[in-house]
């Protein structure tokens, strides 16, 4: 019988396969959403990574007793860092939506209606003097 030691390349193939599979799984894994809220209502930071708008407002509700009404049709993903007071951050999170806020006792209430129906901005027509001349 021949008892040749296996070459190092043959021995390391299973290890290489494991490393490659681990790397592919890490790269191809879906991103997880995350929302972190720190500070107090007068000076807070909201850090969101691919988080649903509902998730961000749920975190604010837990931290500050914020009451939020969000229709099911509102579907936005938030990523970024927002710093300021609670009344300053809310409009930035809701840019492009129609909403209102009101103070009820110690709690702030936010009601979101949906996507904003803002009228498009139309540039004014600029007339030159030459355009007014008739021949």
ABEGO torsion letter per residue (X at the ends): XBBBBBBAAAAAAAAAAAAAAAAAAAAABBBBBBBBBBEBAABBBBBBBGBBAAAAAAAAAAAAGBBBBBBAABBBBBBEBBBEBAAAAAAAAABGBBBBBBBBEABBBBBBAEBBABBBBBBBBBBBAAAABBX
